[in-house]
Structure formats: C-alpha cells, structure tokens
Amino acid sequence: MTRTAAQMVADATEQLGAITPKEAAARHADHSAVLLDVREPAEWEHYIDGTVQVPRGLLEFAADPGSPRHDPRLDPSTPVIVFC
C-alpha cells in the first residue's frame, strides 16, 4: 500500500513532535536548539539571524559528521528545529 505525503508528515510529527514559532524563537534565543532553514538559496533573501542555512537537497551531507560536507553547527547532540 502506498502512503501519501500527508500520512508521512503525520507519522513524522507523531514521532518527532512539533512546536510553535514562539517556542522555536525561545529555543533559538536561549541556544537550546539550532534553527535549520532548508529553503533553497534563492529563497534566502529574508532569513533569521543565527540560523543554519542548508538546502534540503544537501541536508544529509551537512548533517552527517562523517561527510566532508558536514556543517559543524549541526552537532548531533543538539536539537535541531527545521523550517522552510
């Protein structure tokens, strides 16, 4: 049986949780989480200071500590809040 995108998003939300923009801002302000912007570079005209910007298509490389393209700001021990 093929699963829909909506079903996959619902499953991910159930496993990982979701937070409000206000909660994300608070976590960003107190440095208890990294904000990760997965939009494409052409969409980065407006951004939040201090975010890590990695296009979705490169995310696995940037997040993998074993990858030569790893971004050290994506520390596996620090929670990451992903947005686009």
C-alpha positions in Angstrom: 0.0 0.0 0.0 1.4 3.4 -1.0 1.5 6.0 1.7 0.6 9.6 1.0 2.7 12.6 1.8 0.2 13.6 4.4 0.5 10.3 6.1 4.3 10.5 6.2 4.1 14.0 7.7 1.6 12.9 10.3 3.9 9.9 11.2 6.9 12.2 11.5 5.1 14.7 13.6 3.9 12.0 15.9 7.5 10.7 16.3 9.3 14.0 16.5 6.8 16.5 17.7 6.0 20.0 16.5 6.5 23.3 18.2 5.1 26.8 17.7 7.1 29.6 16.1 7.1 31.3 19.6 8.6 28.1 21.1 11.2 27.9 18.3 12.2 31.6 18.8 12.7 30.9 22.5 14.8 27.8 21.9 16.9 29.8 19.4 17.3 32.7 21.8 18.5 30.5 24.7 20.7 28.4 22.4 19.0 25.2 23.4 18.4 24.3 19.7 19.7 25.1 16.3 17.3 26.6 13.7 17.8 25.0 10.4 16.5 26.7 7.3 16.1 24.2 4.4 14.9 26.6 1.7 16.9 27.0 -1.5 19.5 29.8 -1.7 17.2 31.9 -4.0 14.7 32.0 -1.1 17.2 33.2 1.5 16.6 36.9 0.8 14.8 37.1 4.2 16.2 35.0 6.9 16.5 34.7 10.7 19.9 35.8 12.1 21.9 32.9 13.5 20.2 30.1 11.5 22.0 27.4 9.7 21.0 27.5 6.0 21.3 24.2 4.1 19.2 23.5 1.1 17.0 20.4 1.6 18.8 18.5 -1.2 22.1 18.8 0.7 20.8 18.2 4.2 22.0 14.6 4.6 25.6 15.7 3.7 25.6 18.7 6.0 24.2 16.7 9.0 26.5 13.7 8.7 29.6 14.1 10.8 31.4 11.6 8.6 30.7 13.6 5.4 33.3 16.0 4.0 30.4 18.5 3.6 29.4 18.3 7.3 28.4 21.6 8.9 29.8 21.5 12.4 26.9 23.7 13.6 24.7 20.6 13.1 26.0 18.8 16.2 24.2 15.5 16.7 23.9 16.2 20.4 22.0 19.5 19.9 18.3 19.5 19.0 17.5 20.9 15.5 14.4 22.8 14.6 13.8 22.5 10.9 11.8 25.1 8.9 11.3 26.4 5.4 
